Amino acid sequence: MVARKPPADYVKVQPTLDAFAKKLKDLSRDDSLWEVLKINHQRSRYIYEMYYKKKLISKELYSWLGKKKVIDINLIAKWRKQGYENLCCLKCISEKTCICRVPHQNDFKQCVNCGCKGCASSD
């Protein structure tokens, strides 16, 4: 199977995506999964903003990035729903609502799933 070339407007996002790839590569095996989830979130949020908010990239590029698993399509789909605009990761809503989904409380430090410090829409 021949790999499909990226869409023409890929050059708009390539430097930023390359920077995220470098960050992921630089993580050592000792670093926590939190750092990987954080970079995945940042990369997906960047493309979400470029496509849905700023409208600077094409649907073709957005779909291509999703098929190549460069971005988390399921997380982006949740961001488009009311109440999930600031969701940190899908893990925090998969089985039961994580503490980071509840508006800030006095003793809350970090989510045990992903290291989030609070992603409730009211925060």
N, CA, C and O of each residue as an XYZ file, in Angstrom:
492
protein
N       0.837     -1.179      0.000
C       0.000      0.000      0.000
C       0.887      1.250      0.000
O       1.827      1.349      0.788
N       0.592      2.172     -0.859
C       1.368      3.395     -0.991
C       0.840      4.432      0.000
O      -0.366      4.652      0.108
N       1.761      5.056      0.712
C       1.368      6.084      1.674
C       0.910      7.330      0.928
O       1.550      7.778     -0.023
N      -0.203      7.873      1.377
C      -0.732      9.090      0.771
C       0.044     10.296      1.251
O       0.384     10.393      2.430
N       0.322     11.210      0.349
C       1.023     12.438      0.719
C       0.097     13.312      1.551
O      -1.124     13.253      1.402
N       0.677     14.119      2.421
C      -0.162     15.032      3.200
C      -0.778     16.097      2.300
O      -0.212     16.431      1.259
N      -1.926     16.630      2.689
C      -2.542     17.709      1.920
C      -1.611     18.919      1.824
O      -0.680     19.065      2.616
N      -1.875     19.767      0.858
C      -1.005     20.915      0.576
C      -0.858     21.860      1.762
O       0.216     22.425      1.970
N      -1.922     22.040      2.543
C      -1.838     22.995      3.656
C      -1.161     22.420      4.899
O      -1.154     23.051      5.956
N      -0.598     21.231      4.770
C       0.144     20.630      5.882
C       1.334     21.498      6.289
O       1.745     21.493      7.449
N       1.877     22.234      5.340
C       3.033     23.092      5.642
C       2.696     24.161      6.686
O       3.590     24.670      7.362
N       1.412     24.499      6.817
C       0.996     25.492      7.820
C       1.196     24.976      9.242
O       1.537     25.742     10.143
N       0.984     23.687      9.437
C       1.030     23.116     10.787
C       2.260     22.254     11.038
O       2.524     21.873     12.179
N       3.007     21.945     10.003
C       4.146     21.033     10.136
C       5.178     21.466     11.173
O       5.596     20.628     11.973
N       5.615     22.730     11.207
C       6.622     23.101     12.210
C       6.147     22.869     13.649
O       6.911     22.401     14.493
N       4.902     23.195     13.916
C       4.371     23.007     15.270
C       4.231     21.526     15.593
O       4.581     21.097     16.692
N       3.725     20.740     14.649
C       3.586     19.303     14.885
C       4.948     18.637     15.038
O       5.097     17.701     15.824
N       5.934     19.109     14.298
C       7.298     18.587     14.451
C       7.852     18.900     15.843
O       8.562     18.085     16.432
N       7.524     20.078     16.360
C       7.973     20.453     17.708
C       7.338     19.541     18.757
O       8.000     19.132     19.710
N       6.047     19.221     18.580
C       5.387     18.294     19.508
C       6.008     16.901     19.403
O       6.199     16.231     20.418
N       6.322     16.464     18.191
C       6.957     15.155     17.996
C       8.322     15.115     18.676
O       8.695     14.101     19.267
N       9.061     16.208     18.594
C      10.371     16.281     19.253
C      10.214     16.203     20.770
O      10.996     15.529     21.440
N       9.211     16.886     21.313
C       8.954     16.825     22.758
C       8.672     15.391     23.186
O       9.196     14.925     24.197
N       7.841     14.690     22.412
C       7.527     13.298     22.736
C       8.771     12.422     22.668
O       8.975     11.556     23.517
N       9.587     12.649     21.668
C      10.804     11.855     21.496
C      11.795     12.107     22.630
O      12.515     11.200     23.046
N      11.826     13.344     23.124
C      12.763     13.709     24.183
C      12.375     13.163     25.557
O      13.199     13.134     26.471
N      11.128     12.734     25.700
C      10.719     12.167     26.985
C      11.485     10.875     27.232
O      11.638     10.048     26.332
N      11.950     10.716     28.429
C      12.657      9.476     28.755
C      11.651      8.433     29.218
O      10.494      8.748     29.498
N      12.092      7.228     29.292
C      11.210      6.151     29.749
C      10.801      6.340     31.209
O       9.811      5.762     31.658
N      11.550      7.134     31.936
C      11.244      7.371     33.340
C      10.164      8.428     33.539
O       9.555      8.509     34.606
N       9.929      9.234     32.510
C       8.901     10.264     32.623
C       7.530      9.609     32.733
O       7.303      8.510     32.226
N       6.641     10.297     33.396
C       5.321      9.722     33.622
C       4.460      9.797     32.368
O       4.741     10.553     31.438
N       3.418      9.000     32.371
C       2.440      9.007     31.293
C       1.757     10.367     31.213
O       1.252     10.755     30.160
N       1.744     11.079     32.314
C       1.130     12.410     32.346
C       1.723     13.314     31.285
O       0.994     14.056     30.626
N       3.032     13.264     31.110
C       3.694     14.132     30.131
C       3.260     13.782     28.703
O       3.066     14.672     27.875
N       3.110     12.498     28.423
C       2.663     12.063     27.102
C       1.237     12.551     26.858
O       0.932     13.072     25.785
N       0.367     12.385     27.850
C      -1.016     12.843     27.724
C      -1.088     14.356     27.551
O      -1.917     14.864     26.797
N      -0.224     15.062     28.246
C      -0.190     16.525     28.151
C       0.189     16.973     26.735
O      -0.432     17.881     26.182
N       1.199     16.340     26.157
C       1.629     16.693     24.801
C       0.552     16.313     23.788
O       0.295     17.062     22.845
N      -0.078     15.154     23.977
C      -1.173     14.740     23.098
C      -2.307     15.766     23.148
O      -2.877     16.123     22.117
N      -2.625     16.233     24.356
C      -3.670     17.239     24.531
C      -3.293     18.534     23.809
O      -4.114     19.107     23.092
N      -2.067     18.988     23.995
C      -1.616     20.235     23.370
C      -1.650     20.145     21.844
O      -2.067     21.084     21.165
N      -1.213     19.023     21.323
C      -1.183     18.828     19.869
C      -2.610     18.803     19.302
O      -2.890     19.434     18.283
N      -3.496     18.079     19.961
C      -4.882     18.013     19.508
C      -5.572     19.364     19.646
O      -6.349     19.757     18.776
N      -5.293     20.076     20.733
C      -5.899     21.396     20.942
C      -5.429     22.375     19.867
O      -6.207     23.199     19.387
N      -4.164     22.281     19.496
C      -3.622     23.152     18.450
C      -4.387     22.953     17.134
O      -4.796     23.925     16.498
N      -4.576     21.704     16.735
C      -5.285     21.422     15.487
C      -6.763     21.796     15.616
O      -7.355     22.305     14.664
N      -7.357     21.551     16.769
C      -8.749     21.946     17.022
C      -8.920     23.450     16.808
O      -9.851     23.887     16.132
N      -8.022     24.226     17.383
C      -8.079     25.690     17.235
C      -7.885     26.095     15.772
O      -8.590     26.967     15.265
N      -6.934     25.460     15.105
C      -6.656     25.799     13.704
C      -7.838     25.464     12.788
O      -8.087     26.176     11.816
N      -8.560     24.392     13.091
C      -9.651     23.954     12.216
C     -10.991     24.584     12.595
O     -11.660     25.176     11.747
N     -11.378     24.461     13.849
C     -12.714     24.907     14.249
C     -12.791     26.385     14.618
O     -13.790     27.039     14.318
N     -11.786     26.909     15.243
C     -11.843     28.300     15.713
C     -11.317     29.288     14.671
O     -12.004     30.249     14.325
N     -10.116     29.057     14.177
C      -9.482     30.002     13.252
C      -9.777     29.698     11.787
O      -9.624     30.559     10.920
N     -10.205     28.452     11.518
C     -10.516     28.007     10.157
C      -9.343     28.229      9.185
O      -9.524     28.723      8.072
N      -8.151     27.854      9.632
C      -6.939     28.048      8.831
C      -6.466     26.789      8.105
O      -5.568     26.853      7.266
N      -7.073     25.641      8.430
C      -6.683     24.408      7.744
C      -7.923     23.766      7.120
O      -9.050     24.015      7.549
N      -7.698     22.956      6.122
C      -8.800     22.337      5.383
C      -9.345     21.104      6.100
O      -8.693     20.519      6.965
N     -10.560     20.732      5.710
C     -11.166     19.511      6.230
C     -10.324     18.305      5.816
O     -10.190     17.339      6.567
N      -9.766     18.376      4.622
C      -8.916     17.294      4.118
C      -7.712     17.073      5.039
O      -7.384     15.934      5.371
N      -7.058     18.156      5.449
C      -5.906     18.043      6.346
C      -6.342     17.527      7.716
O      -5.684     16.661      8.293
N      -7.442     18.053      8.233
C      -7.959     17.618      9.533
C      -8.238     16.111      9.513
O      -7.845     15.393     10.432
N      -8.911     15.641      8.472
C      -9.213     14.206      8.343
C      -7.940     13.380      8.197
O      -7.823     12.304      8.784
N      -6.994     13.878      7.420
C      -5.726     13.172      7.217
C      -4.983     13.012      8.539
O      -4.458     11.937      8.832
N      -4.936     14.081      9.340
C      -4.260     14.020     10.645
C      -4.954     13.023     11.570
O      -4.301     12.327     12.347
N      -6.277     12.961     11.480
C      -7.027     11.989     12.275
C      -6.735     10.559     11.852
O      -6.543      9.686     12.699
N      -6.700     10.315     10.557
C      -6.416      8.966     10.043
C      -5.002      8.515     10.389
O      -4.764      7.335     10.645
N      -4.066      9.461     10.395
C      -2.678      9.150     10.741
C      -2.462      9.094     12.257
O      -1.357      8.812     12.722
N      -3.516      9.363     13.017
C      -3.486      9.359     14.487
C      -2.496     10.373     15.060
O      -1.887     10.153     16.107
N      -2.354     11.481     14.348
C      -1.528     12.580     14.844
C      -2.295     13.320     15.929
O      -1.708     13.832     16.883
N      -3.618     13.371     15.773
C      -4.484     14.045     16.747
C      -5.479     13.043     17.311
O      -5.726     11.993     16.718
N      -6.041     13.375     18.451
C      -7.037     12.532     19.103
C      -8.426     13.014     18.688
O      -8.977     13.937     19.289
N      -8.980     12.387     17.665
C     -10.277     12.784     17.108
C     -11.388     12.679     18.152
O     -12.274     13.532     18.200
N     -11.348     11.643     18.987
C     -12.396     11.462     19.991
C     -12.367     12.560     21.048
O     -13.418     13.019     21.495
N     -11.184     12.977     21.445
C     -11.059     14.070     22.408
C     -11.573     15.370     21.796
O     -12.281     16.131     22.455
N     -11.223     15.621     20.557
C     -11.692     16.831     19.874
C     -13.212     16.814     19.747
O     -13.856     17.853     19.891
N     -13.786     15.650     19.479
C     -15.250     15.545     19.384
C     -15.904     15.922     20.711
O     -16.956     16.560     20.722
N     -15.296     15.538     21.817
C     -15.832     15.908     23.136
C     -15.725     17.410     23.368
O     -16.639     18.008     23.935
N     -14.622     18.034     22.940
C     -14.448     19.476     23.124
C     -15.555     20.258     22.441
O     -15.875     21.369     22.863
N     -16.137     19.707     21.409
C     -17.193     20.398     20.676
C     -18.532     20.333     21.400
O     -19.466     21.039     21.020
N     -18.648     19.502     22.432
C     -19.899     19.363     23.185
C     -19.887     20.280     24.397
O     -18.856     20.484     25.038
N     -21.059     20.828     24.694
C     -21.180     21.722     25.838
C     -20.837     20.979     27.131
O     -21.292     19.859     27.364
N     -20.033     21.625     27.954
C     -19.620     21.041     29.221
C     -18.289     20.306     29.155
O     -17.719     19.957     30.188
N     -17.799     20.073     27.957
C     -16.546     19.339     27.779
C     -15.481     20.173     27.076
O     -14.476     19.628     26.621
N     -15.683     21.472     26.981
C     -14.788     22.347     26.233
C     -13.349     22.303     26.730
O     -12.424     22.527     25.950
N     -13.146     22.021     28.007
C     -11.803     22.028     28.600
C     -11.330     20.640     29.019
O     -10.364     20.518     29.772
N     -11.990     19.606     28.545
C     -11.661     18.238     28.941
C     -10.188     17.931     28.701
O      -9.654     18.216     27.629
N      -9.531     17.345     29.711
C      -8.094     17.065     29.613
C      -7.803     15.775     28.854
O      -6.892     15.735     28.027
N      -8.562     14.730     29.127
C      -8.346     13.452     28.446
C      -9.611     12.606     28.532
O     -10.473     12.860     29.374
N      -9.725     11.619     27.680
C     -10.907     10.763     27.668
C     -10.945      9.824     28.867
O     -12.010      9.347     29.259
N      -9.792      9.567     29.437
C      -9.705      8.680     30.595
C     -10.525      9.219     31.771
O     -11.071      8.450     32.562
N     -10.603     10.531     31.874
C     -11.295     11.161     33.001
C     -12.814     11.102     32.890
O     -13.509     11.457     33.842
N     -13.342     10.666     31.760
C     -14.790     10.524     31.629
C     -15.198      9.112     31.237
O     -16.385      8.852     31.036
N     -14.249      8.200     31.124
C     -14.558      6.875     30.604
C     -15.407      6.021     31.541
O     -16.449      5.521     31.117
N     -15.012      5.838     32.773
C     -15.752      4.960     33.673
C     -16.636      5.735     34.635
O     -17.830      5.459     34.754
N     -16.062      6.676     35.301
C     -16.815      7.535     36.208
C     -16.190      8.918     36.140
O     -15.062      9.080     35.676
N     -16.914      9.884     36.595
C     -16.405     11.247     36.521
C     -15.224     11.410     37.457
O     -15.310     11.104     38.646
N     -14.143     11.885     36.918
C     -12.915     12.120     37.672
C     -13.063     13.384     38.513
O     -13.877     14.252     38.197
N     -12.296     13.485     39.557
C     -12.329     14.656     40.427
C     -11.948     15.928     39.672
O     -12.390     17.017     40.040
N     -11.147     15.808     38.638
C     -10.751     17.011     37.891
C     -11.909     17.573     37.073
O     -11.826     18.704     36.595
N     -12.997     16.802     36.901
C     -14.175     17.271     36.170
C     -15.131     18.043     37.071
O     -16.080     18.660     36.588
N     -14.886     18.011     38.371
C     -15.711     18.725     39.339
C     -15.098     20.106     39.535
O     -13.875     20.222     39.613
N     -15.922     21.165     39.618
C     -15.339     22.494     39.856
C     -14.414     22.480     41.069
O     -14.625     21.726     42.020
N     -13.392     23.321     41.021
C     -12.317     23.332     42.024
C     -12.810     23.232     43.463
O     -13.796     23.848     43.867
N     -12.073     22.429     44.202
C     -12.302     22.288     45.630
C     -11.015     22.672     46.336
O      -9.953     22.718     45.717
N     -11.105     22.945     47.613
C      -9.952     23.433     48.372
C      -8.775     22.469     48.396
O      -7.627     22.904     48.297
N      -9.027     21.177     48.525
C      -7.941     20.218     48.723
C      -7.500     19.497     47.443
O      -6.647     18.612     47.512
N      -8.044     19.845     46.299
C      -7.711     19.177     45.044
C      -6.341     19.618     44.549
O      -6.079     20.815     44.434
N      -5.468     18.666     44.255
C      -4.123     18.964     43.758
C      -4.001     18.599     42.277
O      -3.840     19.476     41.428
N      -4.079     17.291     41.970
C      -3.940     16.803     40.598
C      -4.753     15.539     40.412
O      -4.961     14.771     41.351
N      -5.205     15.336     39.196
C      -5.918     14.116     38.829
C      -4.925     12.946     38.836
O      -3.787     13.092     38.388
N      -5.353     11.803     39.339
C      -4.466     10.637     39.366
C      -4.354      9.980     37.992
O      -3.402      9.239     37.744
N      -5.304     10.236     37.100
C      -5.272      9.646     35.758
C      -4.267     10.323     34.837
O      -3.493      9.662     34.144
N      -4.294     11.663     34.841
C      -3.514     12.369     33.819
C      -2.728     13.570     34.335
O      -2.019     14.211     33.559
N      -2.833     13.886     35.608
C      -2.092     15.016     36.146
C      -2.781     16.350     35.974
O      -2.202     17.391     36.285
N      -4.001     16.338     35.487
C      -4.771     17.563     35.255
C      -5.029     18.275     36.582
O      -5.216     17.636     37.618
N      -5.035     19.594     36.534
C      -5.296     20.378     37.742
C      -6.703     20.950     37.740
O      -7.006     21.877     38.492
N      -7.554     20.401     36.899
C      -8.947     20.825     36.839
C      -9.370     21.176     35.431
O      -8.826     22.099     34.824
N     -10.346     20.438     34.905
C     -10.798     20.715     33.539
C     -12.309     20.859     33.463
O     -12.899     20.679     32.398
N     -12.942     21.183     34.590
C     -14.377     21.440     34.562
C     -14.621     22.705     33.754
O     -13.799     23.621     33.770
N     -15.732     22.760     33.055
C     -16.018     23.909     32.190
C     -16.182     25.198     32.972
O     -16.012     26.284     32.419
N     -16.507     25.093     34.247
C     -16.712     26.299     35.055
C     -15.424     26.819     35.680
O     -15.435     27.877     36.310
N     -14.303     26.093     35.519
C     -13.018     26.524     36.107
C     -12.419     27.673     35.341
O     -11.345     28.159     35.695
